Amino acid sequence: MPEPILIRVVRLVRLTGQKLKERFWSNREQNFLMMLQQKNWQRYAKNGGEAQISAVGYGPNQFNGLNAQTDTFTLAGFDEVLNAQLLKATNREWDVYFWNKDYMLIGYNDGTDLLAGIPMSTVYPTVTQYPASGAKSTMTISFCHMDIEDSLLNFDFIQLGFDPKYSLRGLIGVELVSMTSNKYKIIEKIGAYDRTPEFGQLIADKAAEVLDNATTATYADGVLTITPKDSGTPSLKAPSILFENNIKYIEQV
């Protein structure tokens, strides 16, 4: 069963694992908005994409194209962060790549020497967020093709020399929460998990590079102490800057 990557209008060619990491942790508005990786996909279902046949008068049946197609993947369980992020982006169009167990990256031939993503009009989740009687919580993600006939006519792929899932990990939204004067914690936006012990020392060591509106920072006892610049409010810089300084997987939202 293929695994999907969600990408917002970007082109890929001659990828390496490191380049893929840099892409996914770069500035969200410039490149990738979301991806699905390292998920335990349980089932794939196709809906639509069937030939439309009709006759004119008493003439023979003729092919009139394919109807709209939606591809739906079932996850092993409900993912609250992924669900929220997808819902925020349901009004966006996507380019989507798939890869299979042979590390074939499947996309769309747009006439250039770069592999394009398969155009999707929307991608949306459907969830049962709480376990029901005799059933676990569930989540599916549906991909609505912009033009399935065009996508099939221009089907293309490239061979990767690595398993992309080991190079992909998404951005988790965090907040820099003020505790008392100049003291902060890094808290996940959804779930309120405290990530300060994981990232506090890294941020303190690179304060000038990774913080806006800050001069210095120290970390001790699970708390970041940040000296603000003038009267500004400290904040984390873009994910691409964090990535360059070995602070990965988070983005201030």
CYANA upper distance limits for C-alpha pairs under 8 A (distance plus 0.5 A):
  1 MET  CA     44 TYR  CA      7.71
  1 MET  CA    100 ASN  CA      7.06
  1 MET  CA    101 LYS  CA      8.26
  2 PRO  CA     98 PHE  CA      6.37
  2 PRO  CA     99 TRP  CA      5.88
  2 PRO  CA    100 ASN  CA      5.00
  2 PRO  CA    101 LYS  CA      7.80
  3 GLU  CA     37 GLN  CA      8.26
  3 GLU  CA     41 TRP  CA      8.24
  3 GLU  CA     98 PHE  CA      5.82
  3 GLU  CA     99 TRP  CA      5.90
  3 GLU  CA    100 ASN  CA      6.80
  4 PRO  CA     35 MET  CA      8.22
  4 PRO  CA     36 LEU  CA      6.71
  4 PRO  CA     37 GLN  CA      8.05
  4 PRO  CA     96 VAL  CA      7.37
  4 PRO  CA     97 TYR  CA      6.38
  4 PRO  CA     98 PHE  CA      4.86
  4 PRO  CA     99 TRP  CA      7.10
  5 ILE  CA     34 MET  CA      8.43
  5 ILE  CA     35 MET  CA      5.41
  5 ILE  CA     36 LEU  CA      5.80
  5 ILE  CA     37 GLN  CA      7.49
  5 ILE  CA     96 VAL  CA      6.29
  5 ILE  CA     97 TYR  CA      5.74
  5 ILE  CA     98 PHE  CA      6.48
  6 LEU  CA     32 PHE  CA      8.11
  6 LEU  CA     33 LEU  CA      8.09
  6 LEU  CA     34 MET  CA      6.10
  6 LEU  CA     35 MET  CA      4.96
  6 LEU  CA     36 LEU  CA      6.97
  6 LEU  CA     94 TRP  CA      7.37
  6 LEU  CA     95 ASP  CA      7.09
  6 LEU  CA     96 VAL  CA      5.40
  6 LEU  CA     97 TYR  CA      7.26
  7 ILE  CA     31 ASN  CA      7.99
  7 ILE  CA     32 PHE  CA      5.58
  7 ILE  CA     33 LEU  CA      6.83
  7 ILE  CA     34 MET  CA      6.82
  7 ILE  CA     35 MET  CA      7.07
  7 ILE  CA     94 TRP  CA      6.57
  7 ILE  CA     95 ASP  CA      5.71
  7 ILE  CA     96 VAL  CA      6.09
  7 ILE  CA     97 TYR  CA      8.01
  7 ILE  CA    117 GLY  CA      8.06
  8 ARG  CA     31 ASN  CA      6.86
  8 ARG  CA     32 PHE  CA      5.92
  8 ARG  CA     33 LEU  CA      6.55
  8 ARG  CA     34 MET  CA      8.35
  8 ARG  CA     93 GLU  CA      7.84
  8 ARG  CA     94 TRP  CA      5.51
  8 ARG  CA     95 ASP  CA      6.00
  8 ARG  CA     96 VAL  CA      8.38
  9 VAL  CA     31 ASN  CA      7.75
  9 VAL  CA     32 PHE  CA      8.46
  9 VAL  CA     94 TRP  CA      6.97
  9 VAL  CA     95 ASP  CA      6.03
  9 VAL  CA    117 GLY  CA      8.13
 10 VAL  CA     31 ASN  CA      6.92
 10 VAL  CA     32 PHE  CA      8.12
 10 VAL  CA     95 ASP  CA      7.76
 10 VAL  CA    116 ALA  CA      7.65
 10 VAL  CA    117 GLY  CA      7.92
 11 ARG  CA    114 LEU  CA      6.69
 11 ARG  CA    115 LEU  CA      6.57
 11 ARG  CA    116 ALA  CA      5.60
 11 ARG  CA    117 GLY  CA      7.50
 12 LEU  CA    114 LEU  CA      6.55
 12 LEU  CA    115 LEU  CA      6.09
 12 LEU  CA    116 ALA  CA      7.16
 13 VAL  CA    114 LEU  CA      5.95
 13 VAL  CA    115 LEU  CA      6.61
 15 LEU  CA     19 LYS  CA      6.67
 15 LEU  CA     20 LEU  CA      7.04
 15 LEU  CA    160 LEU  CA      7.71
 16 THR  CA     20 LEU  CA      6.73
 16 THR  CA    160 LEU  CA      8.46
 16 THR  CA    161 GLY  CA      8.15
 16 THR  CA    162 PHE  CA      7.99
 17 GLY  CA     21 LYS  CA      6.79
 17 GLY  CA    162 PHE  CA      7.43
 17 GLY  CA    164 PRO  CA      7.08
 17 GLY  CA    166 TYR  CA      8.36
 17 GLY  CA    167 SER  CA      5.78
 18 GLN  CA     22 GLU  CA      6.77
 18 GLN  CA    167 SER  CA      7.52
 19 LYS  CA     23 ARG  CA      6.70
 20 LEU  CA     24 PHE  CA      6.77
 20 LEU  CA    164 PRO  CA      8.32
 20 LEU  CA    167 SER  CA      6.96
 20 LEU  CA    168 LEU  CA      7.64
 21 LYS  CA     25 TRP  CA      6.65
 21 LYS  CA    167 SER  CA      6.07
 21 LYS  CA    168 LEU  CA      6.51
 21 LYS  CA    169 ARG  CA      8.27
 22 GLU  CA     26 SER  CA      6.39
 22 GLU  CA    240 SER  CA      8.00
 22 GLU  CA    243 PHE  CA      8.05
 23 ARG  CA     31 ASN  CA      7.38
 23 ARG  CA     32 PHE  CA      7.43
 24 PHE  CA     31 ASN  CA      8.06
 24 PHE  CA     32 PHE  CA      6.27
 24 PHE  CA    168 LEU  CA      7.50
 24 PHE  CA    169 ARG  CA      8.04
 24 PHE  CA    170 GLY  CA      7.44
 25 TRP  CA    170 GLY  CA      7.92
 25 TRP  CA    171 LEU  CA      7.46
 25 TRP  CA    239 PRO  CA      6.22
 25 TRP  CA    240 SER  CA      6.27
 25 TRP  CA    243 PHE  CA      7.03
 25 TRP  CA    248 LYS  CA      7.85
 25 TRP  CA    249 TYR  CA      7.66
 26 SER  CA     30 GLN  CA      8.09
 26 SER  CA     31 ASN  CA      7.31
 26 SER  CA     32 PHE  CA      7.99
 26 SER  CA    238 ALA  CA      8.23
 26 SER  CA    239 PRO  CA      6.10
 26 SER  CA    240 SER  CA      4.66
 26 SER  CA    241 ILE  CA      8.47
 26 SER  CA    243 PHE  CA      8.17
 27 ASN  CA     31 ASN  CA      6.90
 27 ASN  CA     32 PHE  CA      8.15
 27 ASN  CA    238 ALA  CA      6.58
 27 ASN  CA    239 PRO  CA      6.22
 27 ASN  CA    240 SER  CA      6.08
 28 ARG  CA     32 PHE  CA      5.97
 28 ARG  CA     33 LEU  CA      5.64
 28 ARG  CA    239 PRO  CA      8.27
 29 GLU  CA     33 LEU  CA      7.30
 34 MET  CA     85 GLN  CA      8.36
 34 MET  CA     86 LEU  CA      8.40
 34 MET  CA    170 GLY  CA      7.44
 34 MET  CA    171 LEU  CA      8.48
 35 MET  CA    170 GLY  CA      7.01
 36 LEU  CA    170 GLY  CA      8.31
 37 GLN  CA    165 LYS  CA      6.19
 37 GLN  CA    168 LEU  CA      6.70
 37 GLN  CA    169 ARG  CA      7.15
 37 GLN  CA    170 GLY  CA      8.36
 38 GLN  CA    165 LYS  CA      6.30
 38 GLN  CA    166 TYR  CA      8.26
 38 GLN  CA    168 LEU  CA      8.34
 38 GLN  CA    169 ARG  CA      8.39
 39 LYS  CA     75 LEU  CA      7.38
 39 LYS  CA     76 ALA  CA      8.27
 40 ASN  CA     75 LEU  CA      6.36
 40 ASN  CA     76 ALA  CA      6.03
 41 TRP  CA     73 PHE  CA      7.24
 41 TRP  CA     74 THR  CA      6.32
 41 TRP  CA     75 LEU  CA      5.25
 41 TRP  CA     76 ALA  CA      6.69
 42 GLN  CA     73 PHE  CA      7.95
 42 GLN  CA     74 THR  CA      5.93
 42 GLN  CA     75 LEU  CA      6.15
 42 GLN  CA     76 ALA  CA      6.43
 43 ARG  CA     73 PHE  CA      6.24
 43 ARG  CA     74 THR  CA      5.55
 43 ARG  CA     75 LEU  CA      7.97
 44 TYR  CA     71 ASP  CA      7.75
 44 TYR  CA     72 THR  CA      6.25
 44 TYR  CA     73 PHE  CA      5.14
 44 TYR  CA     74 THR  CA      6.94
 45 ALA  CA     71 ASP  CA      6.48
 45 ALA  CA     72 THR  CA      5.67
 45 ALA  CA     73 PHE  CA      7.03
 46 LYS  CA     69 GLN  CA      7.69
 46 LYS  CA     70 THR  CA      6.64
 46 LYS  CA     71 ASP  CA      5.29
 46 LYS  CA     72 THR  CA      6.89
 47 ASN  CA     69 GLN  CA      6.10
 47 ASN  CA     70 THR  CA      5.71
 47 ASN  CA     71 ASP  CA      6.83
 47 ASN  CA     72 THR  CA      8.41
 48 GLY  CA     66 LEU  CA      8.50
 48 GLY  CA     67 ASN  CA      6.45
 48 GLY  CA     68 ALA  CA      6.09
 48 GLY  CA     69 GLN  CA      4.73
 48 GLY  CA     70 THR  CA      6.90
 49 GLY  CA     66 LEU  CA      5.76
 49 GLY  CA     67 ASN  CA      5.53
 49 GLY  CA     68 ALA  CA      6.02
 49 GLY  CA     69 GLN  CA      5.00
 49 GLY  CA     70 THR  CA      8.33
 49 GLY  CA    148 ILE  CA      6.98
 49 GLY  CA    149 GLU  CA      8.20
 50 GLU  CA     66 LEU  CA      5.70
 50 GLU  CA     67 ASN  CA      6.15
 50 GLU  CA     68 ALA  CA      8.49
 50 GLU  CA     69 GLN  CA      8.44
 51 ALA  CA     63 PHE  CA      7.38
 51 ALA  CA     64 ASN  CA      7.79
 51 ALA  CA     65 GLY  CA      6.40
 51 ALA  CA     66 LEU  CA      5.07
 51 ALA  CA     67 ASN  CA      7.17
 52 GLN  CA     63 PHE  CA      6.50
 52 GLN  CA     64 ASN  CA      5.74
 52 GLN  CA     65 GLY  CA      6.04
 52 GLN  CA     66 LEU  CA      6.08
 52 GLN  CA     67 ASN  CA      7.07
 53 ILE  CA     61 ASN  CA      6.39
 53 ILE  CA     62 GLN  CA      5.89
 53 ILE  CA     63 PHE  CA      5.33
 53 ILE  CA     64 ASN  CA      6.26
 53 ILE  CA     65 GLY  CA      8.36
 54 SER  CA     60 PRO  CA      8.46
 54 SER  CA     61 ASN  CA      5.40
 54 SER  CA     62 GLN  CA      6.02
 54 SER  CA     63 PHE  CA      7.41
 54 SER  CA     64 ASN  CA      7.65
 55 ALA  CA     59 GLY  CA      6.15
 55 ALA  CA     60 PRO  CA      5.90
 55 ALA  CA     61 ASN  CA      4.73
 55 ALA  CA     62 GLN  CA      6.44
 56 VAL  CA     60 PRO  CA      7.75
 56 VAL  CA     61 ASN  CA      8.01
 65 GLY  CA    149 GLU  CA      7.56
 66 LEU  CA    148 ILE  CA      7.61
 66 LEU  CA    149 GLU  CA      6.49
 67 ASN  CA    148 ILE  CA      8.34
 68 ALA  CA    144 CYS  CA      8.30
 68 ALA  CA    145 HIS  CA      7.47
 68 ALA  CA    146 MET  CA      8.50
 68 ALA  CA    147 ASP  CA      7.58
 68 ALA  CA    148 ILE  CA      7.10
 69 GLN  CA    144 CYS  CA      6.67
 69 GLN  CA    145 HIS  CA      6.31
 69 GLN  CA    148 ILE  CA      6.76
 70 THR  CA    142 SER  CA      6.83
 70 THR  CA    143 PHE  CA      5.88
 70 THR  CA    144 CYS  CA      4.94
 70 THR  CA    145 HIS  CA      6.70
 71 ASP  CA    142 SER  CA      6.04
 71 ASP  CA    143 PHE  CA      5.57
 71 ASP  CA    144 CYS  CA      7.11
 72 THR  CA    140 THR  CA      7.00
 72 THR  CA    141 ILE  CA      6.06
 72 THR  CA    142 SER  CA      4.70
 72 THR  CA    143 PHE  CA      6.76
 73 PHE  CA    140 THR  CA      5.97
 73 PHE  CA    141 ILE  CA      5.84
 73 PHE  CA    142 SER  CA      6.92
 74 THR  CA    138 THR  CA      8.31
 74 THR  CA    139 MET  CA      6.60
 74 THR  CA    140 THR  CA      4.82
 74 THR  CA    141 ILE  CA      7.08
 75 LEU  CA    138 THR  CA      7.52
 75 LEU  CA    139 MET  CA      6.10
 75 LEU  CA    140 THR  CA      6.36
 75 LEU  CA    141 ILE  CA      8.37
 76 ALA  CA    138 THR  CA      7.46
 76 ALA  CA    139 MET  CA      7.96
 77 GLY  CA    136 LYS  CA      7.74
 77 GLY  CA    137 SER  CA      6.21
 77 GLY  CA    138 THR  CA      5.22
 77 GLY  CA    139 MET  CA      6.29
 78 PHE  CA     83 ASN  CA      8.42
 78 PHE  CA    127 VAL  CA      7.24
 78 PHE  CA    128 THR  CA      7.73
 78 PHE  CA    129 GLN  CA      6.35
 78 PHE  CA    137 SER  CA      6.15
 78 PHE  CA    138 THR  CA      5.52
 78 PHE  CA    139 MET  CA      5.49
 79 ASP  CA     83 ASN  CA      6.55
 79 ASP  CA    139 MET  CA      7.82
 80 GLU  CA     84 ALA  CA      6.73
 80 GLU  CA    129 GLN  CA      8.44
 80 GLU  CA    190 ILE  CA      8.28
 81 VAL  CA     85 GLN  CA      6.76
 81 VAL  CA    172 ILE  CA      8.43
 81 VAL  CA    190 ILE  CA      6.99
 82 LEU  CA     86 LEU  CA      6.58
 83 ASN  CA     87 LEU  CA      6.66
 83 ASN  CA    125 PRO  CA      6.69
 83 ASN  CA    127 VAL  CA      8.43
 84 ALA  CA     88 LYS  CA      6.88
 85 GLN  CA     89 ALA  CA      7.16
 86 LEU  CA     90 THR  CA      6.69
 86 LEU  CA    123 VAL  CA      7.83
 86 LEU  CA    124 TYR  CA      6.64
 86 LEU  CA    125 PRO  CA      7.15
 87 LEU  CA    124 TYR  CA      6.98
 87 LEU  CA    125 PRO  CA      7.48
 89 ALA  CA    123 VAL  CA      8.43
 90 THR  CA    122 THR  CA      6.21
 90 THR  CA    123 VAL  CA      6.33
 90 THR  CA    124 TYR  CA      6.19
 91 ASN  CA    122 THR  CA      7.00
 92 ARG  CA    121 SER  CA      7.72
 92 ARG  CA    122 THR  CA      6.56
 93 GLU  CA    119 PRO  CA      7.93
 93 GLU  CA    120 MET  CA      6.31
 93 GLU  CA    121 SER  CA      5.31
 93 GLU  CA    122 THR  CA      5.87
 93 GLU  CA    123 VAL  CA      8.39
 94 TRP  CA    118 ILE  CA      8.44
 94 TRP  CA    119 PRO  CA      6.38
 94 TRP  CA    120 MET  CA      5.53
 94 TRP  CA    121 SER  CA      7.06
 94 TRP  CA    122 THR  CA      7.12
 94 TRP  CA    123 VAL  CA      8.03
 95 ASP  CA    116 ALA  CA      7.94
 95 ASP  CA    117 GLY  CA      4.87
 95 ASP  CA    118 ILE  CA      5.64
 95 ASP  CA    119 PRO  CA      5.22
 95 ASP  CA    120 MET  CA      6.57
 96 VAL  CA    107 GLY  CA      7.66
 96 VAL  CA    117 GLY  CA      5.23
 96 VAL  CA    118 ILE  CA      5.43
 96 VAL  CA    119 PRO  CA      6.98
 96 VAL  CA    120 MET  CA      7.50
 97 TYR  CA    105 LEU  CA      7.11
 97 TYR  CA    106 ILE  CA      6.08
 97 TYR  CA    107 GLY  CA      5.65
 97 TYR  CA    117 GLY  CA      5.66
 97 TYR  CA    118 ILE  CA      6.76
 98 PHE  CA    105 LEU  CA      6.29
 98 PHE  CA    106 ILE  CA      5.49
 98 PHE  CA    107 GLY  CA      7.32
 99 TRP  CA    103 TYR  CA      6.32
 99 TRP  CA    104 MET  CA      5.74
 99 TRP  CA    105 LEU  CA      4.94
 99 TRP  CA    106 ILE  CA      6.23
100 ASN  CA    104 MET  CA      6.10
100 ASN  CA    105 LEU  CA      7.61
103 TYR  CA    159 GLN  CA      6.79
103 TYR  CA    160 LEU  CA      5.89
103 TYR  CA    161 GLY  CA      7.66
103 TYR  CA    162 PHE  CA      7.18
103 TYR  CA    163 ASP  CA      6.37
103 TYR  CA    164 PRO  CA      7.97
104 MET  CA    157 PHE  CA      6.86
104 MET  CA    158 ILE  CA      6.31
104 MET  CA    159 GLN  CA      5.23
104 MET  CA    160 LEU  CA      6.43
105 LEU  CA    157 PHE  CA      5.86
105 LEU  CA    158 ILE  CA      5.84
105 LEU  CA    159 GLN  CA      6.74
105 LEU  CA    160 LEU  CA      7.11
106 ILE  CA    117 GLY  CA      8.43
106 ILE  CA    155 PHE  CA      8.14
106 ILE  CA    156 ASP  CA      6.53
106 ILE  CA    157 PHE  CA      4.76
106 ILE  CA    158 ILE  CA      7.23
107 GLY  CA    115 LEU  CA      6.72
107 GLY  CA    116 ALA  CA      6.22
107 GLY  CA    117 GLY  CA      5.23
107 GLY  CA    118 ILE  CA      5.79
107 GLY  CA    155 PHE  CA      6.83
107 GLY  CA    156 ASP  CA      5.87
107 GLY  CA    157 PHE  CA      6.07
108 TYR  CA    115 LEU  CA      6.65
108 TYR  CA    116 ALA  CA      5.38
108 TYR  CA    117 GLY  CA      5.81
108 TYR  CA    118 ILE  CA      5.64
108 TYR  CA    151 SER  CA      6.97
108 TYR  CA    154 ASN  CA      6.14
108 TYR  CA    155 PHE  CA      5.63
108 TYR  CA    156 ASP  CA      5.75
108 TYR  CA    157 PHE  CA      7.97
109 ASN  CA    114 LEU  CA      8.31
109 ASN  CA    115 LEU  CA      6.49
109 ASN  CA    116 ALA  CA      6.59
109 ASN  CA    154 ASN  CA      5.62
109 ASN  CA    155 PHE  CA      6.68
109 ASN  CA    156 ASP  CA      6.02
110 ASP  CA    114 LEU  CA      8.48
110 ASP  CA    115 LEU  CA      7.95
110 ASP  CA    116 ALA  CA      6.85
110 ASP  CA    154 ASN  CA      7.74
115 LEU  CA    156 ASP  CA      7.89
115 LEU  CA    157 PHE  CA      7.65
115 LEU  CA    158 ILE  CA      8.03
118 ILE  CA    145 HIS  CA      8.25
118 ILE  CA    151 SER  CA      6.94
119 PRO  CA    145 HIS  CA      6.74
119 PRO  CA    146 MET  CA      6.01
119 PRO  CA    147 ASP  CA      8.02
119 PRO  CA    151 SER  CA      8.04
120 MET  CA    143 PHE  CA      7.03
120 MET  CA    144 CYS  CA      5.88
120 MET  CA    145 HIS  CA      4.88
120 MET  CA    146 MET  CA      5.19
120 MET  CA    147 ASP  CA      8.43
121 SER  CA    144 CYS  CA      6.19
121 SER  CA    145 HIS  CA      6.42
121 SER  CA    146 MET  CA      5.32
122 THR  CA    143 PHE  CA      6.94
122 THR  CA    144 CYS  CA      6.04
122 THR  CA    145 HIS  CA      8.21
123 VAL  CA    141 ILE  CA      7.53
123 VAL  CA    142 SER  CA      6.10
123 VAL  CA    143 PHE  CA      5.21
123 VAL  CA    144 CYS  CA      6.72
124 TYR  CA    141 ILE  CA      6.22
124 TYR  CA    142 SER  CA      5.91
124 TYR  CA    143 PHE  CA      7.44
125 PRO  CA    139 MET  CA      7.37
125 PRO  CA    140 THR  CA      6.13
125 PRO  CA    141 ILE  CA      4.92
125 PRO  CA    142 SER  CA      6.75
126 THR  CA    139 MET  CA      6.20
126 THR  CA    140 THR  CA      5.74
126 THR  CA    141 ILE  CA      6.89
126 THR  CA    142 SER  CA      8.42
127 VAL  CA    137 SER  CA      8.09
127 VAL  CA    138 THR  CA      6.10
127 VAL  CA    139 MET  CA      4.82
127 VAL  CA    140 THR  CA      6.92
128 THR  CA    137 SER  CA      5.75
128 THR  CA    138 THR  CA      5.56
128 THR  CA    139 MET  CA      6.89
129 GLN  CA    137 SER  CA      5.72
129 GLN  CA    138 THR  CA      6.98
129 GLN  CA    139 MET  CA      8.12
130 TYR  CA    136 LYS  CA      7.79
130 TYR  CA    137 SER  CA      5.47
131 PRO  CA    135 ALA  CA      6.32
131 PRO  CA    136 LYS  CA      4.90
131 PRO  CA    137 SER  CA      4.88
131 PRO  CA    138 THR  CA      8.47
132 ALA  CA    136 LYS  CA      6.76
132 ALA  CA    137 SER  CA      7.50
147 ASP  CA    151 SER  CA      6.72
148 ILE  CA    152 LEU  CA      6.64
149 GLU  CA    153 LEU  CA      6.68
150 ASP  CA    154 ASN  CA      6.68
151 SER  CA    155 PHE  CA      6.29
163 ASP  CA    167 SER  CA      8.12
164 PRO  CA    168 LEU  CA      6.96
165 LYS  CA    169 ARG  CA      8.42
169 ARG  CA    249 TYR  CA      7.14
170 GLY  CA    249 TYR  CA      6.41
171 LEU  CA    248 LYS  CA      8.45
171 LEU  CA    249 TYR  CA      5.10
171 LEU  CA    250 ILE  CA      5.43
171 LEU  CA    251 GLU  CA      6.47
172 ILE  CA    188 GLU  CA      7.70
172 ILE  CA    249 TYR  CA      6.43
172 ILE  CA    250 ILE  CA      5.16
172 ILE  CA    251 GLU  CA      6.48
173 GLY  CA    188 GLU  CA      6.46
173 GLY  CA    189 LYS  CA      6.04
173 GLY  CA    190 ILE  CA      8.09
173 GLY  CA    250 ILE  CA      6.42
173 GLY  CA    251 GLU  CA      5.53
173 GLY  CA    252 GLN  CA      6.11
173 GLY  CA    253 VAL  CA      6.02
174 VAL  CA    186 ILE  CA      6.91
174 VAL  CA    187 ILE  CA      5.89
174 VAL  CA    188 GLU  CA      4.66
174 VAL  CA    189 LYS  CA      5.42
174 VAL  CA    250 ILE  CA      6.94
174 VAL  CA    251 GLU  CA      6.38
174 VAL  CA    252 GLN  CA      5.31
174 VAL  CA    253 VAL  CA      6.46
175 GLU  CA    186 ILE  CA      6.27
175 GLU  CA    187 ILE  CA      5.81
175 GLU  CA    188 GLU  CA      6.73
175 GLU  CA    189 LYS  CA      6.59
175 GLU  CA    252 GLN  CA      5.92
175 GLU  CA    253 VAL  CA      6.68
176 LEU  CA    184 TYR  CA      6.72
176 LEU  CA    185 LYS  CA      6.31
176 LEU  CA    186 ILE  CA      5.39
176 LEU  CA    187 ILE  CA      7.05
176 LEU  CA    235 SER  CA      7.12
176 LEU  CA    236 LEU  CA      8.18
176 LEU  CA    252 GLN  CA      7.77
177 VAL  CA    184 TYR  CA      5.79
177 VAL  CA    185 LYS  CA      5.73
177 VAL  CA    186 ILE  CA      6.75
177 VAL  CA    187 ILE  CA      7.23
178 SER  CA    182 ASN  CA      7.60
178 SER  CA    183 LYS  CA      6.37
178 SER  CA    184 TYR  CA      5.00
178 SER  CA    185 LYS  CA      7.18
179 MET  CA    183 LYS  CA      6.00
179 MET  CA    184 TYR  CA      5.88
179 MET  CA    185 LYS  CA      7.55
180 THR  CA    184 TYR  CA      7.88
182 ASN  CA    225 THR  CA      6.05
182 ASN  CA    226 ILE  CA      5.80
182 ASN  CA    227 THR  CA      6.80
182 ASN  CA    228 PRO  CA      7.92
183 LYS  CA    223 VAL  CA      6.98
183 LYS  CA    224 LEU  CA      6.09
183 LYS  CA    225 THR  CA      4.98
183 LYS  CA    226 ILE  CA      6.80
184 TYR  CA    223 VAL  CA      6.48
184 TYR  CA    224 LEU  CA      5.57
184 TYR  CA    225 THR  CA      6.80
184 TYR  CA    226 ILE  CA      7.89
185 LYS  CA    194 ASP  CA      7.63
185 LYS  CA    195 ARG  CA      8.12
185 LYS  CA    196 THR  CA      6.06
185 LYS  CA    222 GLY  CA      8.16
185 LYS  CA    223 VAL  CA      6.28
185 LYS  CA    224 LEU  CA      6.67
186 ILE  CA    194 ASP  CA      6.53
186 ILE  CA    195 ARG  CA      5.83
186 ILE  CA    196 THR  CA      5.39
186 ILE  CA    199 PHE  CA      8.40
186 ILE  CA    200 GLY  CA      8.31
187 ILE  CA    192 ALA  CA      5.89
187 ILE  CA    193 TYR  CA      6.03
187 ILE  CA    194 ASP  CA      5.20
187 ILE  CA    195 ARG  CA      6.31
187 ILE  CA    196 THR  CA      7.74
188 GLU  CA    192 ALA  CA      5.27
188 GLU  CA    193 TYR  CA      5.62
188 GLU  CA    194 ASP  CA      7.06
188 GLU  CA    195 ARG  CA      7.56
189 LYS  CA    253 VAL  CA      8.08
195 ARG  CA    199 PHE  CA      6.89
195 ARG  CA    200 GLY  CA      8.40
196 THR  CA    200 GLY  CA      5.33
196 THR  CA    222 GLY  CA      6.52
196 THR  CA    223 VAL  CA      7.24
196 THR  CA    224 LEU  CA      7.99
197 PRO  CA    201 GLN  CA      8.11
197 PRO  CA    222 GLY  CA      5.93
197 PRO  CA    223 VAL  CA      8.41
199 PHE  CA    203 ILE  CA      6.63
199 PHE  CA    247 ILE  CA      7.55
200 GLY  CA    204 ALA  CA      6.66
200 GLY  CA    219 TYR  CA      6.24
200 GLY  CA    222 GLY  CA      7.85
200 GLY  CA    223 VAL  CA      7.68
200 GLY  CA    224 LEU  CA      6.52
201 GLN  CA    205 ASP  CA      6.56
201 GLN  CA    218 THR  CA      7.81
201 GLN  CA    219 TYR  CA      5.96
202 LEU  CA    206 LYS  CA      6.93
202 LEU  CA    246 ASN  CA      8.30
202 LEU  CA    247 ILE  CA      7.44
203 ILE  CA    207 ALA  CA      5.92
203 ILE  CA    210 VAL  CA      7.20
203 ILE  CA    211 LEU  CA      8.30
203 ILE  CA    217 ALA  CA      8.04
203 ILE  CA    247 ILE  CA      8.20
204 ALA  CA    216 THR  CA      7.83
204 ALA  CA    217 ALA  CA      5.22
204 ALA  CA    218 THR  CA      5.39
204 ALA  CA    219 TYR  CA      6.47
204 ALA  CA    224 LEU  CA      7.83
205 ASP  CA    217 ALA  CA      8.07
205 ASP  CA    218 THR  CA      8.11
206 LYS  CA    210 VAL  CA      6.54
206 LYS  CA    245 ASN  CA      7.81
207 ALA  CA    211 LEU  CA      5.95
207 ALA  CA    214 ALA  CA      7.76
207 ALA  CA    215 THR  CA      7.54
207 ALA  CA    216 THR  CA      6.18
207 ALA  CA    217 ALA  CA      6.27
208 ALA  CA    212 ASP  CA      8.28
208 ALA  CA    214 ALA  CA      7.42
208 ALA  CA    215 THR  CA      6.53
208 ALA  CA    216 THR  CA      7.06
209 GLU  CA    241 ILE  CA      8.19
209 GLU  CA    245 ASN  CA      8.33
210 VAL  CA    236 LEU  CA      6.52
210 VAL  CA    237 LYS  CA      5.88
210 VAL  CA    241 ILE  CA      6.99
210 VAL  CA    242 LEU  CA      6.43
210 VAL  CA    245 ASN  CA      7.97
211 LEU  CA    234 PRO  CA      7.00
211 LEU  CA    235 SER  CA      6.11
211 LEU  CA    236 LEU  CA      5.26
211 LEU  CA    237 LYS  CA      6.01
212 ASP  CA    233 THR  CA      8.47
212 ASP  CA    234 PRO  CA      6.05
212 ASP  CA    235 SER  CA      5.75
212 ASP  CA    236 LEU  CA      6.65
212 ASP  CA    237 LYS  CA      6.59
213 ASN  CA    228 PRO  CA      6.21
213 ASN  CA    229 LYS  CA      5.35
213 ASN  CA    230 ASP  CA      8.13
213 ASN  CA    232 GLY  CA      5.71
213 ASN  CA    233 THR  CA      6.40
213 ASN  CA    234 PRO  CA      5.28
213 ASN  CA    235 SER  CA      7.36
214 ALA  CA    226 ILE  CA      7.17
214 ALA  CA    227 THR  CA      6.19
214 ALA  CA    228 PRO  CA      4.69
214 ALA  CA    229 LYS  CA      5.12
214 ALA  CA    232 GLY  CA      8.17
214 ALA  CA    233 THR  CA      8.30
214 ALA  CA    234 PRO  CA      6.02
215 THR  CA    226 ILE  CA      8.16
215 THR  CA    227 THR  CA      6.22
215 THR  CA    228 PRO  CA      6.50
215 THR  CA    229 LYS  CA      6.10
216 THR  CA    226 ILE  CA      6.50
216 THR  CA    227 THR  CA      5.86
216 THR  CA    228 PRO  CA      8.13
217 ALA  CA    224 LEU  CA      7.24
217 ALA  CA    225 THR  CA      5.95
217 ALA  CA    226 ILE  CA      4.80
217 ALA  CA    227 THR  CA      6.60
218 THR  CA    224 LEU  CA      6.32
218 THR  CA    225 THR  CA      5.72
218 THR  CA    226 ILE  CA      7.13
219 TYR  CA    223 VAL  CA      6.28
219 TYR  CA    224 LEU  CA      5.15
219 TYR  CA    225 THR  CA      6.73
220 ALA  CA    224 LEU  CA      7.29
226 ILE  CA    234 PRO  CA      8.03
228 PRO  CA    232 GLY  CA      6.68
228 PRO  CA    233 THR  CA      7.10
228 PRO  CA    234 PRO  CA      6.55
229 LYS  CA    233 THR  CA      8.45
229 LYS  CA    234 PRO  CA      8.39
235 SER  CA    252 GLN  CA      8.02
236 LEU  CA    251 GLU  CA      8.08
236 LEU  CA    252 GLN  CA      6.58
237 LYS  CA    241 ILE  CA      6.79
237 LYS  CA    242 LEU  CA      7.18
237 LYS  CA    252 GLN  CA      8.34
238 ALA  CA    242 LEU  CA      6.95
238 ALA  CA    251 GLU  CA      7.53
238 ALA  CA    252 GLN  CA      8.43
239 PRO  CA    243 PHE  CA      6.44
239 PRO  CA    248 LYS  CA      8.00
239 PRO  CA    250 ILE  CA      7.49
239 PRO  CA    251 GLU  CA      6.22
240 SER  CA    244 GLU  CA      6.91
241 ILE  CA    245 ASN  CA      7.10
242 LEU  CA    246 ASN  CA      6.90
242 LEU  CA    247 ILE  CA      5.37
242 LEU  CA    248 LYS  CA      6.92
243 PHE  CA    247 ILE  CA      5.72
243 PHE  CA    248 LYS  CA      5.78
